[in-house]
Amino acid sequence: MHIPDGFLDPLTAGICYALTIAFTAYAVYKARGALGPETITLTSLLAAGIFAAQMLNWPLPGGTSLHMVGGALAGILLGPWLGELVLLVVLLIQCLVFGDGGITALGANVLNMGIIDVLVGYAFFMAFVKLGGPERPYRLAGAFLGGWLGITLAGVACGLEIGYSPAFPFGIAITVPVMGLWHFGLGVIEGIITALVVDYIARRAPSLVMSVRLPGVS
């Protein structure tokens, strides 16, 4: 899902950068004072795990690629603000050090994987927790749907960005189905992994899931 340089025209890239910068500034404001000792440990481990998972890429028709994202997992465990900042750091290092994703497209990549995926995953998880409480079935269902639909919608957003960009040779009639359908399939795997990790941490170290205001676990 990492968009390389040359796929987005300046207007599309600029809009994505503006949205990402605005959200990041608000995330920094909201996340102030949220890092305690346990949260710092989880944040570091989560960032390392997401970094490694995202480095495994499978090429897709149309010039982009498919890989695990981890945005929903970060949003569920850390909340949307710290979750976005974790993905921002991961994507920035990948871009500047490993050349994975272009500098001009960094705003779009953070928007897709660090904002859309994070927010969707967090929203679905919290909706299920509020609906049925923190009991395990609701926790698993919310985390699974968050991981599945989070990466799917992020893929659709990526397809829209490159499809609408005059710099890319294919339009949205090709890019959206390709990105959306492939990530819809991958999302099942990401949803399962997200649910299992969240459930494990909720049972072994429930205080860590308190970062998203989960009232308790069972």
C-alpha positions as CSV (number, residue, x, y, z in Angstrom):
1,M,0.0,0.0,0.0
2,H,3.0,2.3,0.1
3,I,2.6,4.8,-2.7
4,P,6.0,5.6,-4.3
5,D,7.1,8.9,-5.8
6,G,5.6,9.8,-9.1
7,F,2.2,8.2,-8.6
8,L,0.5,11.4,-7.2
9,D,0.3,14.8,-8.8
10,P,1.3,17.8,-6.7
11,L,-2.4,18.8,-5.9
12,T,-3.3,15.3,-4.6
13,A,-0.1,14.9,-2.7
14,G,-0.5,18.4,-1.2
15,I,-4.1,17.7,0.0
16,C,-3.0,14.5,1.6
17,Y,-0.1,16.2,3.3
18,A,-2.4,19.0,4.6
19,L,-4.8,16.5,6.1
20,T,-2.1,14.4,7.6
21,I,-0.3,17.4,9.2
22,A,-3.5,18.7,10.7
23,F,-4.4,15.4,12.2
24,T,-0.9,14.8,13.5
25,A,-0.8,18.2,15.2
26,Y,-4.1,17.4,16.9
27,A,-2.8,13.9,17.8
28,V,0.3,15.3,19.4
29,Y,-1.9,17.7,21.4
30,K,-4.3,15.0,22.5
31,A,-1.5,12.5,23.4
32,R,0.3,14.8,25.7
33,G,0.9,13.0,29.0
34,A,-0.5,9.7,27.8
35,L,2.9,7.9,27.9
36,G,3.4,6.0,31.1
37,P,6.0,3.3,31.7
38,E,3.8,0.4,30.5
39,T,2.5,2.4,27.5
40,I,6.0,3.3,26.5
41,T,7.0,-0.4,26.5
42,L,3.9,-1.4,24.5
43,T,4.4,1.5,22.1
44,S,8.0,0.5,21.3
45,L,7.2,-3.1,20.8
46,L,4.2,-2.3,18.7
47,A,6.2,0.0,16.5
48,A,8.9,-2.6,16.0
49,G,6.3,-5.3,15.2
50,I,4.4,-3.1,12.7
51,F,7.6,-2.0,11.1
52,A,8.7,-5.6,10.5
53,A,5.2,-6.7,9.2
54,Q,5.0,-3.8,6.8
55,M,8.4,-4.6,5.2
56,L,6.9,-7.8,3.8
57,N,5.4,-6.7,0.4
58,W,3.5,-8.6,-2.3
59,P,3.3,-6.8,-5.6
60,L,-0.1,-6.1,-7.1
61,P,-1.3,-5.4,-10.7
62,G,-1.3,-1.7,-11.4
63,G,2.0,-0.7,-9.8
64,T,1.4,-0.9,-6.1
65,S,1.8,-3.6,-3.4
66,L,0.0,-5.5,-0.6
67,H,1.2,-6.0,3.0
68,M,0.1,-6.1,6.5
69,V,-0.5,-2.6,8.1
70,G,-1.2,-2.9,11.8
71,G,-3.0,0.4,12.0
72,A,-6.1,-1.0,13.6
73,L,-4.0,-2.9,16.2
74,A,-2.2,0.3,17.1
75,G,-5.5,2.3,17.4
76,I,-7.1,-0.4,19.6
77,L,-4.2,-0.8,22.0
78,L,-3.0,2.8,22.1
79,G,-6.0,4.9,21.1
80,P,-6.3,6.9,17.9
81,W,-3.8,9.6,18.8
82,L,-0.8,7.5,19.9
83,G,-1.7,4.9,17.3
84,E,-1.4,7.5,14.5
85,L,1.9,8.7,15.9
86,V,3.3,5.2,16.0
87,L,2.4,4.6,12.4
88,L,3.8,8.0,11.4
89,V,7.2,7.1,12.9
90,V,7.2,3.7,11.2
91,L,6.2,5.1,7.8
92,L,8.7,8.0,8.1
93,I,11.6,5.6,8.8
94,Q,10.6,3.3,6.0
95,C,10.4,6.2,3.6
96,L,13.7,8.0,4.5
97,V,15.9,5.0,5.4
98,F,14.5,2.1,3.3
99,G,12.9,3.9,0.4
100,D,9.6,2.2,1.0
101,G,7.0,4.8,-0.1
102,G,7.9,8.1,-1.7
103,I,8.7,11.4,0.1
104,T,6.1,13.2,-2.0
105,A,3.5,10.5,-1.2
106,L,4.3,10.3,2.6
107,G,1.3,12.4,3.4
108,A,-1.0,10.0,1.5
109,N,0.6,6.9,3.0
110,V,0.2,8.2,6.6
111,L,-3.3,9.3,5.8
112,N,-4.2,5.8,4.6
113,M,-2.3,3.6,7.0
114,G,-1.8,5.9,10.0
115,I,-5.2,7.7,10.1
116,I,-7.9,5.9,8.2
117,D,-6.8,2.4,9.3
118,V,-6.2,3.5,12.9
119,L,-9.5,5.4,13.3
120,V,-11.6,2.6,11.7
121,G,-10.0,-0.1,13.8
122,Y,-10.5,2.0,17.0
123,A,-14.1,2.9,16.1
124,F,-15.2,-0.7,15.5
125,F,-13.5,-2.0,18.6
126,M,-15.0,0.7,20.8
127,A,-18.4,0.3,19.2
128,F,-18.5,-3.4,20.1
129,V,-17.2,-2.8,23.6
130,K,-19.9,-0.2,24.3
131,L,-22.5,-2.5,22.8
132,G,-21.7,-5.6,24.7
133,G,-19.2,-4.7,27.3
134,P,-15.6,-5.9,27.6
135,E,-16.6,-9.6,27.5
136,R,-14.3,-11.7,25.3
137,P,-16.8,-12.4,22.3
138,Y,-17.4,-8.6,21.8
139,R,-13.7,-7.9,22.2
140,L,-12.8,-10.4,19.6
141,A,-15.5,-9.4,17.2
142,G,-14.7,-5.7,17.5
143,A,-10.9,-6.3,17.0
144,F,-11.5,-8.6,14.1
145,L,-13.8,-6.2,12.2
146,G,-11.6,-3.3,13.0
147,G,-8.5,-5.0,11.6
148,W,-10.4,-6.3,8.6
149,L,-12.3,-3.2,7.6
150,G,-9.6,-0.8,8.6
151,I,-7.1,-2.1,6.1
152,T,-9.9,-2.5,3.5
153,L,-10.9,1.1,3.7
154,A,-7.3,2.2,3.7
155,G,-6.8,0.3,0.5
156,V,-9.9,1.9,-1.1
157,A,-8.6,5.4,-0.1
158,C,-5.2,4.5,-1.7
159,G,-7.0,3.5,-4.8
160,L,-8.9,6.7,-4.9
161,E,-5.8,8.8,-4.5
162,I,-3.8,7.2,-7.2
163,G,-6.8,6.8,-9.5
164,Y,-7.8,10.4,-9.3
165,S,-4.2,11.6,-9.8
166,P,-3.4,12.6,-13.4
167,A,0.1,11.4,-12.8
168,F,-1.0,7.7,-12.6
169,P,-1.9,5.9,-15.8
170,F,-5.0,4.1,-14.5
171,G,-8.2,5.6,-13.3
172,I,-10.4,4.7,-10.3
173,A,-12.3,2.1,-12.3
174,I,-9.1,0.0,-12.1
175,T,-7.3,1.3,-9.0
176,V,-10.2,1.1,-6.5
177,P,-11.3,-2.5,-7.3
178,V,-7.7,-3.7,-7.3
179,M,-6.8,-2.1,-4.0
180,G,-10.2,-2.6,-2.4
181,L,-10.7,-6.3,-3.3
182,W,-7.1,-7.3,-2.6
183,H,-7.1,-5.6,0.8
184,F,-10.5,-7.0,1.6
185,G,-9.0,-10.5,1.3
186,L,-5.9,-9.6,3.2
187,G,-8.1,-7.9,5.8
188,V,-9.4,-11.3,6.9
189,I,-5.9,-12.3,7.9
190,E,-5.1,-8.9,9.5
191,G,-8.4,-9.0,11.4
192,I,-7.6,-12.5,12.8
193,I,-4.1,-11.4,13.9
194,T,-5.5,-8.2,15.4
195,A,-8.2,-10.0,17.3
196,L,-5.7,-12.6,18.7
197,V,-3.1,-10.0,19.8
198,V,-5.7,-7.8,21.4
199,D,-7.3,-10.7,23.2
200,Y,-4.0,-12.0,24.4
201,I,-2.9,-8.6,25.8
202,A,-6.3,-8.0,27.3
203,R,-6.1,-11.3,29.2
204,R,-2.4,-11.1,30.2
205,A,-1.9,-7.4,30.8
206,P,-5.4,-5.7,30.9
207,S,-3.9,-2.4,32.1
208,L,-2.4,-1.9,28.7
209,V,-5.8,-2.0,27.0
210,M,-6.9,0.7,29.4
211,S,-5.2,3.2,27.0
212,V,-8.5,3.0,24.9
213,R,-10.6,3.4,28.1
214,L,-11.7,-0.2,28.1
215,P,-13.5,-0.5,31.5
216,G,-12.3,-4.0,32.2
217,V,-11.7,-7.4,30.7
218,S,-13.1,-10.8,31.4
